[in-house]
Protein backbone atom coordinates (compact mmCIF):
# COMPACT_ATOMS: atom_id res chain seq x y z
CA UNK A 1 0.00 0.00 0.00
CA UNK A 2 1.13 3.55 -0.78
CA UNK A 3 2.32 5.12 2.46
CA UNK A 4 2.74 8.61 1.09
CA UNK A 5 1.03 11.29 3.19
CA UNK A 6 -2.66 11.90 2.54
CA UNK A 7 -3.15 14.82 0.17
CA UNK A 8 -5.60 16.36 2.63
CA UNK A 9 -5.73 16.47 6.41
CA UNK A 10 -7.50 13.50 7.97
CA UNK A 11 -8.94 14.85 11.19
CA UNK A 12 -9.78 12.71 14.20
CA UNK A 13 -13.45 13.51 13.59
CA UNK A 14 -15.64 15.72 11.42
CA UNK A 15 -19.17 17.04 12.04
CA UNK A 16 -22.07 15.46 10.21
CA UNK A 17 -23.73 18.15 8.10
CA UNK A 18 -27.33 18.19 6.93
CA UNK A 19 -28.06 19.62 3.50
CA UNK A 20 -28.28 23.39 3.29
CA UNK A 21 -31.73 22.96 1.74
CA UNK A 22 -33.02 21.15 4.85
CA UNK A 23 -31.65 23.85 7.11
CA UNK A 24 -33.09 26.61 4.94
CA UNK A 25 -36.54 25.02 5.08
CA UNK A 26 -36.45 24.84 8.87
CA UNK A 27 -35.15 28.41 9.14
CA UNK A 28 -38.10 29.55 7.05
CA UNK A 29 -40.44 27.93 9.59
CA UNK A 30 -38.67 29.75 12.43
CA UNK A 31 -38.77 33.10 10.61
CA UNK A 32 -42.49 32.63 9.98
CA UNK A 33 -43.12 31.79 13.63
CA UNK A 34 -41.18 34.86 14.89
CA UNK A 35 -40.05 32.66 17.81
CA UNK A 36 -36.31 32.29 18.48
CA UNK A 37 -36.06 30.91 22.04
CA UNK A 38 -37.98 30.11 25.25
CA UNK A 39 -39.69 26.79 24.49
CA UNK A 40 -40.74 27.49 20.93
CA UNK A 41 -42.29 24.89 18.61
CA UNK A 42 -38.96 23.50 17.35
CA UNK A 43 -37.74 23.05 20.94
CA UNK A 44 -40.98 21.39 22.02
CA UNK A 45 -41.00 18.99 19.07
CA UNK A 46 -37.33 18.07 19.49
CA UNK A 47 -37.79 17.23 23.17
CA UNK A 48 -40.63 14.86 22.22
CA UNK A 49 -38.71 13.30 19.32
CA UNK A 50 -35.55 12.80 21.38
CA UNK A 51 -37.49 11.27 24.26
CA UNK A 52 -38.86 8.66 21.85
CA UNK A 53 -35.53 8.09 20.10
CA UNK A 54 -33.62 7.58 23.34
CA UNK A 55 -36.45 5.51 24.87
CA UNK A 56 -36.58 7.55 28.08
CA UNK A 57 -39.56 8.81 30.13
CA UNK A 58 -38.56 12.47 30.50
CA UNK A 59 -36.07 14.76 28.75
CA UNK A 60 -35.03 18.41 29.07
CA UNK A 61 -33.02 20.19 26.37
CA UNK A 62 -30.03 22.42 27.16
CA UNK A 63 -27.71 24.81 25.35
CA UNK A 64 -24.77 22.49 26.11
CA UNK A 65 -23.94 19.38 28.09
CA UNK A 66 -21.81 21.14 30.70
CA UNK A 67 -24.57 23.49 31.83
CA UNK A 68 -26.90 20.48 31.81
CA UNK A 69 -24.60 18.55 34.15
CA UNK A 70 -24.23 21.54 36.47
CA UNK A 71 -28.03 21.73 36.70
CA UNK A 72 -28.26 17.97 37.27
CA UNK A 73 -26.13 18.34 40.40
CA UNK A 74 -28.23 21.29 41.53
CA UNK A 75 -31.51 19.51 40.93
CA UNK A 76 -30.46 16.57 43.13
CA UNK A 77 -29.07 18.94 45.78
CA UNK A 78 -25.71 17.20 45.74
CA UNK A 79 -23.05 18.40 48.18
CA UNK A 80 -19.90 17.30 49.98
CA UNK A 81 -18.07 14.70 47.90
CA UNK A 82 -18.98 12.90 44.70
CA UNK A 83 -17.06 9.87 43.46
CA UNK A 84 -16.09 10.12 39.80
CA UNK A 85 -13.48 9.06 37.26
CA UNK A 86 -10.21 10.81 36.37
CA UNK A 87 -10.39 9.41 32.82
CA UNK A 88 -12.88 11.81 31.27
CA UNK A 89 -13.28 15.22 29.67
CA UNK A 90 -12.60 18.22 31.92
CA UNK A 91 -16.29 19.11 32.18
CA UNK A 92 -17.05 16.09 34.37
CA UNK A 93 -15.11 17.16 37.48
CA UNK A 94 -15.57 20.86 36.70
CA UNK A 95 -19.35 20.66 37.14
CA UNK A 96 -18.77 19.31 40.64
CA UNK A 97 -16.37 22.13 41.46
CA UNK A 98 -18.89 24.70 40.21
CA UNK A 99 -21.37 23.20 42.68
CA UNK A 100 -18.84 23.46 45.55
CA UNK A 101 -18.51 19.67 45.55
CA UNK A 102 -15.19 17.89 45.93
CA UNK A 103 -14.54 15.34 43.16
CA UNK A 104 -13.16 12.08 44.54
CA UNK A 105 -11.30 10.24 41.80
CA UNK A 106 -11.74 6.49 41.62
CA UNK A 107 -9.53 4.27 39.48
CA UNK A 108 -10.84 2.79 36.23
CA UNK A 109 -11.44 -0.69 34.89
CA UNK A 110 -8.54 -2.00 32.80
CA UNK A 111 -10.83 -3.30 30.04
CA UNK A 112 -13.72 -0.83 29.69
CA UNK A 113 -11.80 2.26 30.87
CA UNK A 114 -14.95 3.21 32.82
CA UNK A 115 -14.97 3.82 36.58
CA UNK A 116 -14.08 0.58 38.38
CA UNK A 117 -17.29 -0.30 40.21
CA UNK A 118 -15.38 -2.70 42.45
CA UNK A 119 -13.39 0.20 43.91
CA UNK A 120 -16.21 2.67 44.51
CA UNK A 121 -17.38 1.33 47.86
CA UNK A 122 -14.00 1.76 49.55
CA UNK A 123 -14.06 5.48 48.66
CA UNK A 124 -17.41 6.29 50.28
CA UNK A 125 -17.22 8.59 53.31
CA UNK A 126 -19.90 10.32 55.44
CA UNK A 127 -19.57 13.29 53.04
CA UNK A 128 -20.34 11.26 49.89
CA UNK A 129 -23.65 12.14 48.26
CA UNK A 130 -23.40 10.65 44.76
CA UNK A 131 -21.54 8.72 42.09
CA UNK A 132 -20.87 10.55 38.82
CA UNK A 133 -19.88 7.90 36.29
CA UNK A 134 -19.01 8.25 32.60
CA UNK A 135 -19.86 5.85 29.76
CA UNK A 136 -16.40 6.31 28.24
CA UNK A 137 -16.30 6.10 24.43
CA UNK A 138 -19.92 4.89 24.59
CA UNK A 139 -19.14 1.66 26.47
CA UNK A 140 -21.75 1.31 29.24
CA UNK A 141 -20.62 1.38 32.86
CA UNK A 142 -21.45 -1.54 35.16
CA UNK A 143 -24.84 0.04 35.81
CA UNK A 144 -26.19 -2.78 37.98
CA UNK A 145 -23.24 -2.84 40.37
CA UNK A 146 -23.13 0.96 40.61
CA UNK A 147 -26.86 1.09 41.40
CA UNK A 148 -26.51 -1.62 44.02
CA UNK A 149 -23.80 0.38 45.79
CA UNK A 150 -25.85 3.56 45.58
CA UNK A 151 -28.95 1.86 46.99
CA UNK A 152 -27.05 0.39 49.93
CA UNK A 153 -25.46 3.71 50.88
CA UNK A 154 -28.30 6.06 49.97
CA UNK A 155 -26.37 7.76 47.16
CA UNK A 156 -27.56 9.40 43.96
CA UNK A 157 -26.24 8.22 40.59
CA UNK A 158 -25.59 10.64 37.73
CA UNK A 159 -24.25 9.44 34.38
CA UNK A 160 -22.21 11.54 31.99
CA UNK A 161 -23.50 9.94 28.80
CA UNK A 162 -21.86 12.47 26.47
CA UNK A 163 -20.40 9.62 24.40
CA UNK A 164 -23.39 7.30 24.62
CA UNK A 165 -26.16 8.75 22.44
CA UNK A 166 -28.34 5.87 21.21
CA UNK A 167 -26.55 3.20 23.27
CA UNK A 168 -28.89 0.53 24.64
CA UNK A 169 -28.76 -2.37 27.10
CA UNK A 170 -31.33 -5.12 26.51
CA UNK A 171 -33.25 -2.69 24.30
CA UNK A 172 -33.42 -0.06 27.05
CA UNK A 173 -31.98 3.36 26.35
CA UNK A 174 -28.83 4.04 28.37
CA UNK A 175 -30.54 7.09 29.90
CA UNK A 176 -32.84 4.86 31.95
CA UNK A 177 -30.09 4.01 34.44
CA UNK A 178 -29.24 6.11 37.47
CA UNK A 179 -31.16 9.18 38.63
CA UNK A 180 -30.16 11.51 35.79
CA UNK A 181 -28.10 11.11 32.62
CA UNK A 182 -26.55 13.89 30.55
CA UNK A 183 -26.15 13.75 26.77
CA UNK A 184 -23.94 16.13 24.81
CA UNK A 185 -25.01 17.38 21.39
CA UNK A 186 -21.71 19.07 20.53
CA UNK A 187 -20.87 19.38 16.84
CA UNK A 188 -18.36 16.52 16.87
CA UNK A 189 -20.76 13.98 18.37
CA UNK A 190 -22.59 11.25 16.45
CA UNK A 191 -25.74 13.35 16.93
CA UNK A 192 -25.53 17.10 17.35
CA UNK A 193 -27.45 20.36 17.49
CA UNK A 194 -24.22 22.30 16.67
CA UNK A 195 -23.95 22.98 20.41
CA UNK A 196 -26.40 21.53 22.88
CA UNK A 197 -27.23 18.83 25.35
CA UNK A 198 -29.97 17.21 27.39
CA UNK A 199 -30.78 15.69 30.74
CA UNK A 200 -32.97 12.63 30.99
CA UNK A 201 -34.70 11.65 34.20
CA UNK A 202 -37.21 9.15 35.55
CA UNK A 203 -39.95 11.33 37.00
CA UNK A 204 -41.96 14.40 36.11
CA UNK A 205 -41.15 16.23 39.34
CA UNK A 206 -37.41 16.15 38.60
CA UNK A 207 -38.04 17.39 35.06
CA UNK A 208 -40.16 20.25 36.41
CA UNK A 209 -37.38 21.25 38.81
CA UNK A 210 -34.74 21.01 36.06
CA UNK A 211 -36.83 23.08 33.65
CA UNK A 212 -37.09 25.80 36.30
CA UNK A 213 -33.36 25.69 37.08
CA UNK A 214 -32.37 26.08 33.42
CA UNK A 215 -34.57 29.18 33.03
CA UNK A 216 -33.47 31.38 35.96
CA UNK A 217 -35.94 29.67 38.31
CA UNK A 218 -38.78 31.59 36.67
CA UNK A 219 -42.16 29.97 37.34
CA UNK A 220 -44.31 32.63 35.69
CA UNK A 221 -44.31 36.36 34.96
CA UNK A 222 -44.35 37.27 38.65
CA UNK A 223 -42.67 34.35 40.43
CA UNK A 224 -39.02 33.31 40.62
CA UNK A 225 -38.95 30.26 42.88
CA UNK A 226 -35.28 29.20 42.87
CA UNK A 227 -31.85 30.51 41.81
CA UNK A 228 -31.53 29.22 38.27
CA UNK A 229 -29.24 29.65 35.30
CA UNK A 230 -29.72 30.23 31.57
CA UNK A 231 -29.45 26.80 30.01
CA UNK A 232 -32.07 27.01 27.28
CA UNK A 233 -31.64 25.67 23.75
CA UNK A 234 -32.73 28.10 21.03
CA UNK A 235 -35.04 27.41 18.11
CA UNK A 236 -32.31 27.43 15.43
CA UNK A 237 -30.27 24.70 17.05
CA UNK A 238 -33.40 22.77 17.99
CA UNK A 239 -34.44 22.81 14.34
CA UNK A 240 -31.04 21.55 13.23
CA UNK A 241 -31.32 18.84 15.88
CA UNK A 242 -34.63 17.71 14.41
CA UNK A 243 -32.99 17.38 11.01
CA UNK A 244 -29.97 15.54 12.42
CA UNK A 245 -32.13 12.82 13.99
CA UNK A 246 -32.67 11.55 10.45
CA UNK A 247 -28.91 11.10 10.01
CA UNK A 248 -28.04 9.23 13.20
CA UNK A 249 -28.64 5.64 12.16
CA UNK A 250 -26.98 6.03 8.77
CA UNK A 251 -23.92 7.60 10.36
CA UNK A 252 -23.81 4.90 13.04
CA UNK A 253 -23.83 2.15 10.41
CA UNK A 254 -21.07 3.87 8.41
CA UNK A 255 -18.94 4.02 11.54
CA UNK A 256 -19.75 0.41 12.38
CA UNK A 257 -18.25 -0.64 9.04
CA UNK A 258 -15.13 1.45 9.73
CA UNK A 259 -14.87 -0.13 13.19
CA UNK A 260 -14.92 -3.55 11.54
CA UNK A 261 -12.07 -2.57 9.21
CA UNK A 262 -9.99 -1.17 12.06
CA UNK A 263 -10.52 -4.41 14.00
CA UNK A 264 -9.68 -6.52 10.97
CA UNK A 265 -6.48 -4.59 10.20
CA UNK A 266 -5.21 -4.08 13.75
CA UNK A 267 -6.51 -7.11 15.61
CA UNK A 268 -3.29 -9.12 15.31
CA UNK A 269 -0.80 -6.32 15.88
CA UNK A 270 1.21 -7.01 19.00
CA UNK A 271 1.27 -4.10 21.41
CA UNK A 272 -2.11 -2.70 20.37
CA UNK A 273 -5.18 -3.15 22.55
CA UNK A 274 -8.44 -2.42 20.72
CA UNK A 275 -11.86 -1.21 21.84
CA UNK A 276 -13.52 -3.37 24.51
CA UNK A 277 -15.95 -6.03 23.30
CA UNK A 278 -19.39 -5.60 24.88
CA UNK A 279 -21.98 -8.26 25.58
CA UNK A 280 -24.44 -9.11 22.80
CA UNK A 281 -27.25 -7.36 24.68
CA UNK A 282 -25.48 -3.99 24.27
CA UNK A 283 -26.11 -1.80 21.22
CA UNK A 284 -23.19 0.59 20.73
CA UNK A 285 -23.11 3.82 18.72
CA UNK A 286 -19.57 3.42 17.27
CA UNK A 287 -18.86 7.10 17.86
CA UNK A 288 -15.14 6.68 18.54
CA UNK A 289 -12.35 4.28 17.72
CA UNK A 290 -9.48 4.15 20.17
CA UNK A 291 -6.42 1.95 20.56
CA UNK A 292 -4.06 1.55 23.47
CA UNK A 293 -0.38 1.37 22.64
CA UNK A 294 1.88 -0.66 24.92
CA UNK A 295 5.29 0.87 24.34
CA UNK A 296 7.16 -2.16 25.68
CA UNK A 297 5.56 -4.48 23.12
CA UNK A 298 4.83 -2.13 20.20
CA UNK A 299 8.27 -0.57 20.43
CA UNK A 300 6.98 2.98 20.14
CA UNK A 301 5.17 5.17 22.63
CA UNK A 302 1.69 6.58 22.16
CA UNK A 303 3.20 10.05 22.00
CA UNK A 304 5.61 8.96 19.25
CA UNK A 305 2.72 7.54 17.21
CA UNK A 306 0.58 10.63 17.77
CA UNK A 307 3.34 12.91 16.47
CA UNK A 308 4.45 10.60 13.65
CA UNK A 309 0.93 10.42 12.22
CA UNK A 310 1.07 14.18 11.57
CA UNK A 311 3.82 13.57 9.01
CA UNK A 312 1.17 11.68 7.02
CA UNK A 313 -1.50 14.41 7.46
CA UNK A 314 -3.36 12.24 9.99
CA UNK A 315 -4.46 13.94 13.19
CA UNK A 316 -5.20 11.68 16.13
CA UNK A 317 -6.03 12.65 19.73
CA UNK A 318 -4.63 11.61 23.10
CA UNK A 319 -8.11 11.24 24.52
CA UNK A 320 -8.04 11.59 27.59
CA UNK A 321 -4.62 12.96 28.43
CA UNK A 322 -3.71 14.34 30.85
CA UNK A 323 -5.99 12.75 33.43
CA UNK A 324 -8.30 15.17 35.24
CA UNK A 325 -6.49 14.22 38.45
CA UNK A 326 -3.33 15.73 36.94
CA UNK A 327 -4.87 19.18 36.39
CA UNK A 328 -3.37 21.87 38.60
CA UNK A 329 -6.83 22.52 40.09
CA UNK A 330 -7.25 18.91 41.28
CA UNK A 331 -3.80 17.42 41.76
CA UNK A 332 -3.70 18.47 45.43
CA UNK A 333 -6.60 16.12 46.26
CA UNK A 334 -5.70 12.94 48.11
CA UNK A 335 -7.64 10.92 45.55
CA UNK A 336 -5.45 12.39 42.78
CA UNK A 337 -2.35 10.65 44.09
CA UNK A 338 -1.08 8.44 41.22
CA UNK A 339 -0.68 5.60 43.73
CA UNK A 340 -4.48 5.57 44.05
CA UNK A 341 -5.01 5.52 40.27
CA UNK A 342 -2.60 2.93 38.86
CA UNK A 343 -4.80 1.75 35.97
CA UNK A 344 -5.91 5.25 34.94
CA UNK A 345 -2.30 6.43 34.85
CA UNK A 346 -1.29 3.55 32.59
CA UNK A 347 -4.28 3.96 30.26
CA UNK A 348 -3.77 7.74 30.14
CA UNK A 349 -0.29 7.17 28.69
CA UNK A 350 -1.49 4.60 26.14
CA UNK A 351 -4.80 5.64 24.64
CA UNK A 352 -5.04 7.17 21.17
CA UNK A 353 -8.24 8.11 19.37
CA UNK A 354 -8.02 7.35 15.63
CA UNK A 355 -9.98 9.10 12.86
CA UNK A 356 -13.64 8.09 12.93
CA UNK A 357 -16.43 9.70 10.93
CA UNK A 358 -18.77 8.49 8.22
CA UNK A 359 -17.15 10.42 5.37
CA UNK A 360 -13.93 8.43 5.75
CA UNK A 361 -13.62 5.78 3.06
CA UNK A 362 -12.71 2.17 3.71
CA UNK A 363 -9.46 2.77 1.80
CA UNK A 364 -8.72 5.74 4.06
CA UNK A 365 -9.02 3.53 7.14
CA UNK A 366 -6.91 0.74 5.66
CA UNK A 367 -4.20 3.29 4.84
CA UNK A 368 -4.36 4.73 8.38
CA UNK A 369 -3.91 1.20 9.71
CA UNK A 370 -0.99 0.55 7.38
CA UNK A 371 0.69 3.76 8.54
CA UNK A 372 0.15 2.80 12.17
CA UNK A 373 1.63 -0.67 11.61
CA UNK A 374 4.65 0.90 9.89
CA UNK A 375 5.53 2.65 13.15
CA UNK A 376 6.01 -0.64 15.01
CA UNK A 377 9.64 -1.09 15.99
N, C-alpha and C positions, 0 to 999 in steps of 0.2 A: 504494500500500500504506500502511496505517496505521502511522505511525512513532511512535506513543505508546509510552511505556515498557512493557515486559512487566509483567504484574500479579503476577509471581513472579520470584524471582532465577533467572537462567539461569547456572549455574555452568560453568566451563571443562570439568569432567567430573563424573560421578557414578558411584558404585560400582554394579556389577551385583549385584542381590540374588537369591538363590534364594528359594523359598517357605519360609515358616516351618514348614510341614508336613514338607518334605524335611529341614530341619535337625533338627527334633524326632525324626524317625525315626532319623537317624544318631546323634543324642545318646543315644537309647535303646540303640542297639547298644554305644556306648562305656560307658554306665553298666552294662550287663549284663556287659561284658568286665572291668570294674574296672581298666582299663589306660588311663592318661592320657598317658604319654610313654615315651621310650626304645624306639623301633622297635616300636610296637604294630601290630595288624593294619591299622588305617586307614592308617598311615604306609607300611607295606610294600606295600599294594595301590596307594596313590597313586604311589609311586615306579615301580611296574611300569606303571601306566596312563599316566603322563606320559612315560616312556621310549618307549612305543609311539606316543603322540600326537605327540611331537616328533621321532620317527624318529631316535633317537640310541642308541648302544650301551650307555652307562652313565650313570646319573643319581643324584645324592645330594641329598636334600631338606635345606633349612635354615630357620631361624626368620626370616631376612630376607636380602635380596640383598647387603647390605653385609657382614655377617659371612661370607657365602659367598665374596665376592670377596677378603676378607682371607685366608681359608683357601686360596683358589686360589693366591695369591702365596706363601703358606707352603709349600703342597704342591709347588710347582715350585722352591722354594728360591731365589726371585728376590732380587736384591740390587743395590746400586749405583744405577744409573739405569734408568728405564723410560720409553720414549717414549709419550706419550698425547696426548689432545686437550684444549684448554681449553674447548671448547664441549660441555659435559656437565653432569650433576648433580654436586653437591659430593662425593658418595660415591666417584666414580671416582678423583680424585687422593688423597682422604683415605685410601683403603685402602693406597695406596703409602706414604704418610707413616707410617701405623701399623705398617708393616713396615720402617721405617727406610730406605725407598727414596726417592730424589729423583725426582719427576715432571719429565719434560722435555717441555714443551709444543710440539707441532708444529702448524702452521697447518692450516686445513681447506679442503676442496674447495668451490668457490664454488657448485656445483650441488647436491651431495648433503648438504653441511654435515657430512659425516664427515671423519675425519682424511685429509689429502691424502697418499696413498701415494707420490706423486712427490717429496715433500719429506722422507720418513722417513730415507732413506739418508744424507743430508747431516748428520743429527743423531746418528748412531751414533758412540759413542766407545768406548775400551777398557773403560769402566765399564758400558756398556749390556748388560742381560741379557734384555730382553723388549720387546715392543710390546703396549700395552694400548689396544685400539681399541674404539670404541662404534658400534653400529648406530643412529645418531641417528634418532629418530622412526620406527624400524622399517625404514629404508632400509638395505640391506646395504652394508657396506664393500666396497672392492675386495679381496676375500679372496684372489684369486689373486696379485695383485701383492704384497700384504703377506706372504703365505707365501713367495713367491720371495725377498724381501728377508731374511726370517727364516732361511730355509734357507742362504742364501749367507753369512750372518754368524753362524750358530749361535745364533740368538735364539729364545726362547719367544714364543708368541702367545696372549694372553688376550683374549677378547671380552666386553665388557659388553653383553649382549643384553637388558638390562632392558626395552627397548622392542620387542623383536623376537619375542615369543612367537608361535609358529606360522608364522613367516616361512620360506619355502623358496626354494632356488635349484635349478632343474632337478629338482624333486621331492625334493631332499635338505633335511632340516631344517637350519636355520641353525646349530644347535649342533654340526654335524659339522666345522666349520672351526676351525682353530687347535688349540691344545693343550687349552684349557678355555674354556667359555663359561658366563657367569652369567645366569640369568633371575630377574627380580624378580616376586614374586606379591603386591605391595602392593595395597591395596584399590582404588586408582584405575586399576589396569591392566586390560587387556582380559580377562585371566584372573587370578584372585586366590585366595588362601587367607586373606583378611583382612590378615594380614602373613605374609610367607614368601618363599622363594626356592629356587633350586636351582643346582647346578653340573652340567654335563654334560662328559664326558670320553671319550677313545677307548679306554682300556684298563682292565682290572680292577685292576691294581696301583695306578694312580692313584686309582681309586675307594676301594680299601682304605685307602690313606694318608689320603685326605680324610675318610672315615668315622671314622677314628681321631682326626684333628685336630679334628673338630667335636664330639667327645665326650670332651674332656679328655685325649686320648691313651690312654684306657683300653682295654687289649686283652682283659682278663678280670678276674675278681674280685681277682686278686693281682698283676697286671702293668699298669703304666703305662709305655708305651714311648716317648712323646714329649710335649712340652709342648703340650697342646691347649687348646681353648676350648669354651664351651657354645653350639653352633650348632644344636641339635636342633629339629625341628618337632614340636609336640605333636599328640595324637590329634584334638582338637577341630578345629583348623585343617586338619589333613589330611583329615578327614571333609568339611569344607566344600569343600575343594579337589576332592574326588572328585565332589561335586555340581556344582561350577562347570564341570567339564569338559564337561558336557552343554549348557552355555550358550554356549560359546566361538564355535562356528560361526554360530549365530543372531545373536549380538551383532556378529560380524565383518561379516556380510552387511547388517545394519542400518546399520552405520557406512559400509560401502561405498556404499550408496545416498545417505547424507548427503554423503560425499565427492563423489559425482557432481553433487549439487546445488550444493555450494560451487564446484566447477570450472565448472559451467554459468553460475552467477550472477557469478562473479568473474574468469572467464578473460579477458575483454576490458577489464578496468579498468586503465588506464595507471597505473603506479607500484606495482602489486601483483605480486609474484612468488609463484607457487603451489608446492605440493609438487612435488618432483622426480618425473619420469616414469621408472619403472624398465623394464628390458627385459622382454619377454614371458615369459621363463623364470623370472621372480621372482614369487612369490606373497606379497603384502603382508598385514598384519593390520589396516590402517586404524585403528590405535589413536588417532592424533592427526590434527589438521588444523591446519597452520600456514601463515601467509602472511608474506612479507617486504615491508615498506613502505619504498619509496624516497621519502624526504621531498622531494627535489628535483622529482620527477615527480608524486607524489601530492598534494603541497602541504601535507601534514600529517605530523608525525613519528609514529613508532610510539608514543612516550609519550603524545602528544596523543590518539591513537586509543584506547589502553588506558584512559586516564582518562575520555574522552568516553563510551565504552561504558557506564560505570557509571551514567551519567545515564539509561540505558535499562534498568537492572537486568540488564545483561549483564556477566559477569565473565570477562575474558580473562587470559592469563598471558604475561609476558615471559620466555619459556622458550627459551634459557637466558641470563639476564642478572642480575647481571654475569657475565662470563667467569670461570672458575676462576682464570685467571692474574691476575685483578684482586683476588682475595681478599688480605687483609693477610698471611695465612700463606704465600702463594706469590709475591707481587708482587716480592719481592727476587731471585727466580731470573732468571738471564740469559735463559732461554727465555721469560720472561713479558714481556719488553720488547715493547711494542706494535709496534715496527718489525719484529719477527720474526713477528708474527701479523696481517698487514694484513687478510686475508679474514675471520678470526674476529672482529676488532674491528668490521668493517662489519656482518657478519651479526648480531652481538650487539646492535647498535643498531637492527636492522630487524625481527627475528623476533617474531611474535605468535601464540600458540596460541589458536585459536578454539574455542568450545564443541563438544565431540564426545562423544556417548554415545548409546546406542541408544534411550533414552526421549525424545530430542528428536524432534519431528515435522518433516516436510518443510516445513510452513508456518513453524515456528520458525526453521529454517535460512534460508529465503528472507527472512524479516524481518531476521535478523541481517545478511545480506548487504546488504539495502536500507539498513539503518542504517549499515553500513560505507561504502557508496558515497556516502551523504549527507555524510560527513565530507570527501570530496575537495574540495580548494579549487580 
